[in-house]
């Protein structure tokens, strides 16, 4: 199915009709009239997976289910490990023992994202180090599985409570990974209504839910990639966009879309249909290209695989967006590795694919983006130890076993990447590249 001009005309008619319904319905909006954050400009926001589970955490996981710690959710142990770094857990009120041992023989514990105390620790760190908010990841599969839906709404509720307590913002991010072809919008709409009604995610006085352009921001990640079928025309997902924009009760939202790195040139990782750009112009308030695993640090210069430096790529992206009144949020990450997770599935997977270099990679990616004109930053990710992108506190000396390499801090403190993330505000204020701050 192709996106055609007639297709967009029909969408325009639907938008007008929806707008008229707002005027006559009289329904009260569920969104806060007094949000703490009215814009993402000048903000540093980190992605938050919240998907780690252990059997004893009350989430209903069985003895073989260690979500995102062990392979395929099975027993987490020396022969079945998918994590690339070990969390520093001494500040967590509640942790769980594993089969892993530190060098001194002590048991290496882990946390569960299901525990309210875990969210409290994480959002406390965000507040202390100057991270303004978190993108709460919500995968399409969660919306279709009743058990997973209930459990993940509990995690969202924990994060909402912690965000209120610590003055940190939150944004809902729907990840369309695993989305089937065909009719999917009704399920997404139902899920958004359920979350809004059950935990009042975007409502309430002085809500921590982050607004942009004066409207609650919702992110939809995974549109336009060439290696999957999530182009806007291959499902009815546009119905969900219309709902978020125009529903009289739940709509009135700003929308951010997570797109491929080369979304502007329609090359490499992006669908080639030029109608994709028309879709962005019609629906999107913020474009956020996914760059994880695609950038290389060469000296002090960050390069992409597309022939331009990262700074040149971001500059050209921003120019395109400004000409169409669209904002831009680049993705910044500390490094990347998924050897323990993928080495038996993919060929030529190496450990520490994108080295952190004691924070130099992280800082230079952010510096090049800001010097190119970016005025807000999306960090991938706060807690994702299973792809080696976590910026929260990790063990300087993790458990070490043959065949299970782990990232350490290269002699830096466990909080080094939280420290650097907070210092991104210096870049945003200066609007230019700055030397990496020293500890």
N, C-alpha and C positions, 0 to 999 in steps of 0.2 A: 504494500500500500504506500502511495506517495502522498506527501503534503502538497495540496494544490491551492490555487487561488480561491476556488469555490469553497474549499475546506475552511479557509480563513474567513471568508465572507459569512459562512454559517456560524463560525465562532463569534464573529462580531455581533451578529444578530442575537445570539444567545446572551452575550454580555449586556447588550442594551436591555433585553427583556429582564435579565436578572437585576439590573440596576433599577428598573422601574418597579420591580417587586419589592425592593428595599424601601422605596418611598411609601408604598401602600400597605405593607405588611404590618408595620408597627411593632415588630419584634425587637426585643432588647438585645443589644450586642453582649456577648459573653466576655468581651475583652475589657481590661482595666481602663479606667478613665484617668488614672494617676500612676502610670508606670514609672519606675525608677530610672529606666534607660529609654530615651526617645530616639536615639540614633546609635549606629555601630561605628560611625566615623570617629577616628581617634582611639578605637578600642582594640584590645588584644583578646581574642576568644579561642579557647582550646576545645578540640573535639573530645568527647567523653563517651567511651564505649559502654561501660557499666555492665559487661557481659560475663564477668568471672563468677563461677559458682563452685561450691563444694557440697558433698553429700549431706553434711550436718548443719547447713545454714538455714534450714526451714523452707527452702524453695521447692522441696519435693524431689530434688535430684537423688537418684539412687546411688548405690555404692560404687557404681562404675562411671558415674557422671561427674566429671570435674570440668565444667564448661570453660573452654578456652585455656585451660591449663594442660590437659591431656589431649592426645590426638582423638579427634572425632568425639570428644566429650567423655572418653573412657577413662579408666583408672589413671591417675596422674602419678607417674613414678619414673625411675631411672631409665626404664625401657620404653617409656611412653610420655615424652615431654615435648611441648610445642612452644614453650616460652623462650625468648632470647635474652631476657634480663630478669633479675630477681628483685622483687620489691623490698625496700627497706621498711620493715613492719614494726619497729619498736614503738611507734606512736599510735598504732591501732589498738583500740580497747579490746577488739575481738579478732583473733587469728586462729588458724587451723594447722595442725602438724602435718608434715609430709614425710615421705621416705628419704628425702634429701637431707644431707648433713653439711654443715660448714666445716672448714678445715680444722677447727678446734673440737669437732665431734658433736657440737650442739645441733639440735633439730632446726631445720629451716622451715619456718612457718609461712603461710600465705593468707591473704584476705579473701572475703567474698563480697562482691558488689551488691549482693542482696541485703546485706546488713545495713541498717540505718547509720550505725556508727562509722562505717566505711565512707559513705557519702559525706558525713560531717567532717571527717579528717581531710578528705580531698578538697572540699569547698573551703575549709579553713585555710589550707595551703594556698589555694587560689587567691583568697583575700590577703593573706600575709605577704605574698610575693608580687601582687599587683596584676594578676590575670583578671580581666574584667568579667568574663563570662565563659559558659560552656555550651557547646553544641551537643545536645543529648541525642545520641544515635538511636534511631528506631528503624529496624529492618522490616522490609515488607513481610517477611515470613512470620514476624511476631504478630502481625495483625490477623493472620489466618489460622493461628494455632491458639485455641482457647486458653490452654495452660500457660503457654509462653506469653500471651497477651496479658494475662492477670499478673504474672510475675514481673514483667517488664514495666507495667504501669506502677507496680509497687516501687520499683527502682526510681522511676520518674518522680513519684511522690516523695521519696527520700531526698532526692536531689532538690526538689522544690523547697522542701523544709529547710535543707542546709543552705540553699541559696538565700532564702529570706533571712536566716540567722546571721549569715556572714556578709550580706550585702553584695553578693555576686549575681550576675545575670545568667539566664538560661535561654536557650533557643532550641526548639524541636527540629531535628533533622531526619527526614524520611530517607532512608537508603533503599533504593529500588533494586539492589542486588537480589537475584532470585525471582524477580517479578515475571510471571508468565505472560504469554501473548494474550491478547483479547481484552475482555472486560475486567478491569481491576479498580477503576476509580471508585465504585460504590463501596468497596471494602476499605479503601483509604479514607473516604468521607465518613464512613461509620466509625472508624477508629479515632479520627480527630474529634468527632462529636463525643465519643465515649470518654476520651481523655479530658476534654474540656468540661464535661458534665460531672465526672467522678472526682477529679482533683482540682478543678478550677485552675488549670495550668496557666492560662493567659489573663485571668481575671483577678479581682480583689483590689483593695486599696494598697497603693505603693507596691505594686506587683514587681517581682524581680524578673519577670519575663521581658526579654529585650525587644524593644520596638525599633523600627528603622523608618525614616521618613514619617514618623508619627504613627506608625501602624505596627502591630505585632508581626515579627519576622518569622516566617516558616521556610526552612530549607528543604529542597527536594534534590537529592544527590543521585547522579547516575544517568543523566540525560545526554544523548548525543554520542555515546561511545560506539566505535565501529565494531568492536568484538562482542557486542551484545545487542539485543533487539529493542533497547529502550529509546529508540527515536520517538519523538512525539506522535508520529502517525501510526506506530505499530501496536498501539493499544488505545484505550479510551482515556488515558491518563490526563488529557487536556481537560476533561470534565472536572478533575480534582483541582486543577489550576483555577478554573472558573468558579468553583465552590469557594476556594480560599480568597478569591478576589471579591466575590459578589453575593455570597449567601447573606441574607439579612441578619442572621443571628451569629453565625460563626465566621463569616467572611470579613472583608475589610482589612486583609492582611497584605503586608509586603512579602515578596517571594525572592529567595535566593536560590540559584540553581548551581549544583556542582556539575561541571562540564569537563571534558577531556582537556589535556594540555594544549592541543593544537585546534581548539574550537574555532578560532578566528580564521585560520587558513584552510580549514576543512581538509586537513591532511593527517597522515600517520594514524593517530588513535581516534580520529573523529569521522563521523558519517560525512559523506560527500555532498549530500543534498543541500543546495543553497537556501532552501526554504527554512532550514534550521535557524538561520539568522533572523528571518522574519518572526519565527516563534519567539526568539529571545527578545526582540524589540517589542512584541505585543504583551508578553506576560511577566517579564523578569525585571526586578529592581536591583539585584546584585548578581553579578557573574563571578563564580569562583572556580578557576581551573585547578584540576588535580595534578600535582607535580611529584608526588611521592615516588621515588625510585627512578625518576627521569632526569635528575640534576647531578652535575659533576663539579666538584671543586678543583680548579686548576690554579694553584697559587692563591691569589686573592680574588680570582674571577670565577663566577659560577656560570657554567655552560649548560645548554640544553642539547638534546640530540637533533634539533630541528634546524641547525645552521646559524642560530642567533645566540648571543649571550642571554642569560636569564634577564638581565636588566633591559636589554633591547626587546625581548619578547614581552615583558610586562609593560614596557612603555608603549609598544604598539597596541597591546590589548586595551590599555587604559584610554588611548586616543580613540579607538573604535567605540568604546563604551561611552565616553564623554560626548561624542557626536550624536549619541542616541539617548542621552539622559539616563544612562544605566551606571550604577556604581560597581566597584570592583574590589574583591577581597582575595588576595593571593594566598596560597597555601605555603606555609613554612614548616619544616620538620627537622628534627635533630640528627637524623641518620636513618638507615633502614637495614633490616636483616630479617629473613624468615627461613633460615637454614633448618632449624629444628622442626619447623612446621611443614616444610615443602621439599626437603632434599630427596625424599624417596618418591616424590610425585613428579617433580620437574627436573629436567636435565641441567647440568652445569650451574646448579644453585650453590652459591658460596656464602659462607658465614660473613657477617659484617659487610654486606654488599655496598653500603654507603657509609664509610667510616665517619664517626663523629668528630674526630680530631680535637678532643677536649673542648668542644663547643664552637670551634671555628666554622665548621660547615653550617651549623644552625644560625650563627650570627651573620655570616656572609650572605646567606640566602635572604634573610630578613633585610639586611642592609641594601642589597641590590634591588629588592622589591620597593623599598621605601624611596630610595634614590631615583627610581623610575617613576615615582608619583603615587604609589599606594598610600592610602590614608587609613587603612585598617588591616588587621592581620588575623588569619585563621591558622592556628597551630594544630598540626596533626602529629600526635595525639597526646592527650594528658596521660592516659593509663594503658595504652596498647603495648604491653610487654611482649605479646605474641607476634608482633611484626617489628619489634625493635625501635618503635617510634616514641615510646613513653618518655615524657618529660618530668613525671613525678619522681619522688625519691627512690633511687634504686641502690642496691648493695654495692659498695666499692669492691667487696671481695665475695662474689656469689659462690654457691656450691659449684664444684668443678668435678666433672666425671668424663672419662674417655668417651668421645663421640657425642657429647652434649656441650658444645661451646656456649659460653654465656658472656654477654657484654659486661664489662666493668666500667668504672668511672674514670679510668686512665689517670688515676691519682688525684682526681678532683673530688670535692665534697659530694655527698649523695644528693644534695639539693641544687647542684650546679645548673641544671637546665631550667628549673623553676626560677632561679636567680636571673638567668639570661632572658627568660621570657618576660619577666617584669621590666627589665631594662629596655625592651622593645619600645616602651613609651618614650624613651629618650630619642630613639630614631624617628618616631612619628612626630614628635614636637620639633625636632631639628629639620625634618623633611630632607634628610640627606644621610649618606653613609657616615658611620662613626667607627672609631677603633673599638674592638671588643673590650668591654670593661674587665678589669682584673679583680680577682678575689682577694 
